[in-house]
Amino acid sequence: MSRPVDALIEFLRAEEARGVTHVHLDEGARQVLRELNARSKRPAAAPAPPPPPARPAPESPAFSLSDVLEPAPTPRPAPVIAEVRASDGSAADQIAALKAQAQNWTAARSLGTLRDTMVFSVGNPEADLMLVGEAPGYQEERQGEPFVGPAGQKLTDILRAMGLGREAVYISNIVKFRPAIPGQTTNNRPPTDEEMASCLPFIRREIGIVRPKCIVALGGTASKGLLGTDEGVARMRGRWHEFEGVPVRVTYHPSYLLRTTSGNLDKRKVWEDMLEVMELLGMPVSDKQRGYFLK
């Protein structure tokens, strides 16, 4: 039987894997830790007279916070992503094996906040360019493929302007299941930090299989999931970042371009990010392409 603290330990380890070094504790959690800390520092009672040699008094074990922060030596119910590393075959075969494992991923399923239909990835598993969004929405859940709704069409248009088809790139999401809302129909919500942490092992493994030359993080949720930062897209875009040695460009999510009222201004910002991606990948860039969305 797992200890009540195991859920906390697993959450902290997931946050540590994402590069997070600090977490917020509400007053209730702080009080629990204060009580545990007080127990570990409580002075021992005055020693009793020596007992007879034949019946030594049992010594009570000391209690410290390390008892809480160390996991129980029992197997965890969630599968380990490293199991997929041993799969043989092409990149496509490995992605297929990863997708099969994601279907019943305990860490995500046990949250109770994600819907049942898994939406994994689409495109070329040996692509130079990988694009990462946040989570599937209504249309993606229906069709079982990332970026197929209006935002997906906008992304297809951006790729076409770069001279690329969807089949030439690899497209995925940080979270593999649509975040649930009570009474949900077509409405969507961004995934929580906990939901992203539960699926992060998969995006890491996908990057390891595809080995792209460049990753584009589409929107603030994707950049937070990959880079572990709360900075907004406006501050993150326009420069290069890195995820496990792979250059990452952060730009606005295609759905933002459908909502913005700034005309060509934000479209140009996204396009400037894509021009930098094309330069990094050694793709030809014409004068016409360089002038897109300029007044």
matplotlib code that plots the C-alpha trace (Angstrom):
import matplotlib.pyplot as plt

x = [0.0, 1.5, 1.9, -0.3, 2.9, 3.7, 1.4, 3.4, 6.7, 5.6, 4.4, 7.7, 9.7, 7.7, 8.3, 12.0, 12.1, 10.7, 13.5, 11.3, 13.3, 10.5, 6.9, 4.2, 2.8, -0.5, -0.9, -2.3, 0.7, 3.1, 1.4, 1.8, 5.5, 5.9, 4.4, 6.7, 9.7, 8.8, 8.5, 11.9, 13.4, 11.5, 14.0, 14.0, 12.6, 15.0, 16.5, 15.0, 17.1, 18.9, 16.6, 17.6, 19.9, 17.4, 14.6, 16.1, 13.7, 13.0, 14.4, 11.9, 13.2, 13.8, 11.5, 12.8, 11.6, 13.8, 11.2, 8.7, 10.9, 12.2, 9.9, 8.7, 10.7, 7.6, 7.1, 5.2, 1.9, 2.8, 4.9, 8.4, 9.0, 12.4, 10.6, 10.0, 13.8, 14.3, 11.9, 13.5, 12.8, 12.5, 11.6, 8.0, 8.0, 9.2, 6.6, 3.9, 5.2, 5.2, 1.7, 0.5, 2.0, 0.5, -3.0, -3.1, -0.5, -1.4, 0.1, -2.3, -5.3, -5.2, -5.6, -9.3, -9.2, -8.5, -10.9, -10.5, -9.6, -5.9, -4.5, -0.8, 1.0, 1.1, 3.7, 7.2, 9.0, 12.3, 11.6, 14.0, 11.2, 9.0, 6.0, 4.6, 1.2, -0.6, -3.4, -6.0, -9.3, -12.8, -11.9, -8.6, -10.4, -13.0, -10.5, -7.7, -5.0, -3.3, -4.1, -7.1, -9.5, -9.4, -6.1, -4.8, -5.7, -3.9, -0.8, -1.1, -1.1, 2.0, 3.8, 2.7, 4.1, 7.4, 7.3, 6.4, 3.5, 2.2, 3.7, 7.2, 7.1, 6.3, 3.4, 2.6, 1.2, 2.5, -0.7, -2.1, -5.7, -8.2, -8.5, -12.0, -14.6, -18.0, -20.7, -18.2, -19.3, -17.0, -15.4, -11.8, -9.4, -5.6, -4.0, -2.8, 0.8, -0.1, -1.6, 1.5, 3.9, 2.0, 2.6, 6.0, 7.9, 6.3, 7.2, 10.8, 10.9, 9.3, 12.1, 14.6, 13.2, 12.6, 15.8, 14.6, 17.1, 14.6, 11.4, 8.7, 6.7, 3.2, 1.9, 2.6, 1.4, 3.7, 6.7, 5.9, 5.7, 9.0, 11.0, 9.5, 8.9, 5.9, 7.1, 4.6, 5.0, 5.7, 8.8, 9.9, 9.6, 12.2, 15.1, 16.3, 15.9, 17.0, 15.4, 17.8, 20.3, 17.6, 17.0, 13.5, 11.7, 8.6, 5.9, 2.2, -0.3, -2.2, -5.5, -4.2, -3.8, -7.5, -8.5, -6.1, -7.3, -3.9, -4.1, -0.8, 1.3, 1.1, 1.1, 4.4, 5.8, 5.0, 6.4, 9.6, 10.0, 9.4, 12.0, 14.5, 13.5, 14.0, 17.4, 18.4, 17.3, 19.1, 15.9, 15.9, 14.1, 13.0, 12.6, 8.8, 8.8, 10.9, 8.3, 5.2, 2.9, 4.9, 3.1]
y = [0.0, 3.4, 6.1, 9.3, 11.2, 9.2, 11.4, 14.5, 12.8, 11.8, 15.4, 16.9, 14.5, 15.4, 19.0, 18.4, 16.6, 19.7, 21.8, 23.4, 24.2, 25.9, 25.0, 27.0, 25.6, 26.7, 27.3, 23.8, 22.1, 24.4, 23.5, 19.8, 20.2, 22.4, 19.6, 17.0, 19.2, 19.8, 16.1, 15.6, 18.2, 17.4, 16.6, 13.1, 12.3, 11.9, 8.4, 5.8, 3.7, 0.9, -2.1, -5.6, -7.2, -9.9, -7.4, -4.4, -1.6, -1.1, 2.1, 4.3, 5.2, 8.9, 10.6, 13.2, 14.8, 12.4, 9.8, 11.8, 12.9, 9.4, 7.2, 3.8, 0.9, -0.5, -0.5, 2.4, 1.7, 4.0, 2.4, 3.8, 5.6, 3.9, 0.7, 2.1, 2.7, -1.0, -1.1, -1.9, -0.8, 2.5, 5.8, 5.2, 1.9, 3.5, 6.2, 3.6, 1.8, 5.0, 5.8, 2.4, 3.0, 6.5, 5.0, 3.6, 5.9, 5.6, 9.0, 10.8, 8.5, 8.6, 12.4, 12.2, 15.6, 14.4, 12.8, 9.3, 9.7, 9.8, 12.1, 11.5, 13.0, 13.2, 13.7, 12.5, 10.9, 11.7, 15.4, 18.2, 20.4, 19.5, 21.6, 21.3, 22.6, 22.4, 19.7, 18.3, 20.2, 19.3, 18.8, 17.0, 14.6, 13.9, 13.2, 11.7, 14.1, 17.2, 20.6, 19.8, 22.5, 26.2, 26.6, 23.6, 25.0, 28.2, 26.1, 24.4, 27.8, 28.8, 25.7, 26.1, 29.6, 28.1, 25.7, 22.7, 20.2, 18.7, 15.4, 16.9, 17.9, 16.2, 17.7, 16.8, 18.2, 18.4, 16.7, 13.7, 13.9, 16.7, 18.5, 17.9, 20.5, 19.7, 19.6, 19.9, 20.1, 22.1, 24.2, 23.7, 24.7, 24.8, 21.9, 22.4, 22.1, 18.7, 17.5, 18.6, 17.0, 13.7, 13.6, 15.3, 11.9, 11.3, 14.5, 14.0, 10.5, 11.8, 14.4, 11.6, 9.5, 12.2, 14.1, 17.3, 20.0, 22.6, 22.7, 25.4, 25.8, 27.1, 29.3, 29.9, 26.5, 24.7, 26.9, 26.4, 22.7, 22.4, 25.2, 25.3, 29.1, 31.3, 34.0, 35.0, 34.5, 38.1, 38.0, 34.5, 34.9, 36.6, 34.6, 31.0, 28.7, 25.1, 21.9, 19.1, 20.4, 21.1, 24.7, 25.9, 28.9, 30.1, 31.8, 32.6, 29.7, 29.7, 30.1, 33.5, 34.6, 33.8, 36.0, 39.0, 42.3, 43.7, 42.9, 41.9, 42.9, 39.6, 37.6, 39.3, 38.4, 34.7, 34.9, 36.4, 33.5, 31.1, 32.9, 32.3, 28.6, 28.4, 30.0, 27.6, 24.6, 25.9, 26.3, 28.8, 32.0, 34.2, 38.0, 37.5, 35.3, 37.9, 40.5, 38.6, 40.7, 43.9, 47.1]
z = [0.0, -0.9, 1.7, 1.6, 0.9, -2.3, -4.4, -3.3, -4.0, -7.5, -8.2, -6.9, -9.1, -12.1, -11.5, -11.0, -14.3, -15.9, -14.4, -11.7, -8.6, -6.4, -5.8, -4.1, -0.8, 0.6, 4.3, 4.9, 3.3, 5.2, 8.5, 7.8, 7.1, 10.2, 12.3, 10.7, 11.2, 14.9, 15.4, 14.0, 16.3, 19.5, 22.4, 23.6, 27.0, 29.9, 29.8, 32.0, 34.4, 32.7, 32.2, 33.2, 30.6, 29.7, 28.8, 27.0, 26.4, 22.6, 21.3, 19.4, 15.9, 15.3, 12.8, 10.3, 7.1, 5.2, 6.0, 4.1, 1.2, 0.4, -1.6, -0.3, -1.7, -3.5, -7.2, -8.6, -10.4, -13.3, -16.1, -16.8, -20.1, -20.4, -21.3, -24.8, -25.3, -25.8, -28.7, -32.0, -35.5, -37.4, -35.9, -37.1, -35.2, -32.0, -32.2, -32.7, -29.6, -27.7, -28.8, -27.6, -24.2, -23.9, -24.4, -20.9, -19.2, -15.5, -14.5, -16.8, -16.4, -12.6, -12.5, -13.4, -15.2, -18.7, -21.2, -22.5, -26.2, -26.7, -29.5, -30.0, -33.0, -36.8, -39.5, -40.3, -37.3, -38.9, -39.6, -39.1, -37.8, -34.8, -33.7, -30.2, -29.1, -25.7, -25.9, -28.2, -28.5, -29.7, -33.4, -32.6, -30.3, -32.9, -35.7, -33.5, -34.9, -33.6, -35.1, -37.4, -36.4, -37.5, -35.7, -37.5, -40.8, -39.9, -39.0, -42.4, -44.1, -42.2, -43.2, -46.8, -46.8, -45.6, -48.5, -46.3, -46.1, -42.9, -43.9, -43.9, -40.3, -36.9, -34.9, -31.3, -28.1, -24.5, -23.2, -25.1, -23.8, -24.0, -20.7, -19.3, -18.2, -16.5, -19.1, -21.9, -25.5, -27.9, -25.2, -24.3, -21.6, -21.3, -19.4, -15.8, -14.7, -13.2, -16.5, -18.4, -15.9, -16.3, -20.1, -20.2, -20.4, -23.8, -25.4, -24.1, -25.7, -28.9, -29.2, -28.6, -31.4, -34.0, -33.2, -34.9, -35.7, -34.4, -32.2, -32.5, -29.3, -30.3, -27.5, -23.8, -22.6, -24.9, -23.9, -20.2, -20.6, -22.5, -20.9, -17.4, -17.5, -16.8, -19.1, -21.8, -25.4, -26.1, -23.9, -25.1, -28.8, -31.1, -29.7, -29.4, -26.4, -25.8, -24.7, -24.0, -26.7, -29.3, -30.4, -29.5, -31.0, -29.1, -31.1, -30.9, -31.1, -34.4, -32.5, -31.2, -34.8, -35.4, -32.4, -32.6, -33.8, -34.6, -38.3, -39.9, -36.9, -34.9, -38.1, -39.0, -35.6, -36.1, -39.6, -38.4, -36.0, -38.9, -41.1, -38.3, -38.3, -42.1, -41.7, -39.0, -41.1, -44.2, -46.2, -49.1, -48.4, -51.2, -51.2, -51.5, -48.4, -46.5, -47.3, -46.1, -43.8, -44.1, -44.9]

ax = plt.figure().add_subplot(projection="3d")
ax.plot(x, y, z, "-o")
ax.set_aspect("equal")
plt.show()
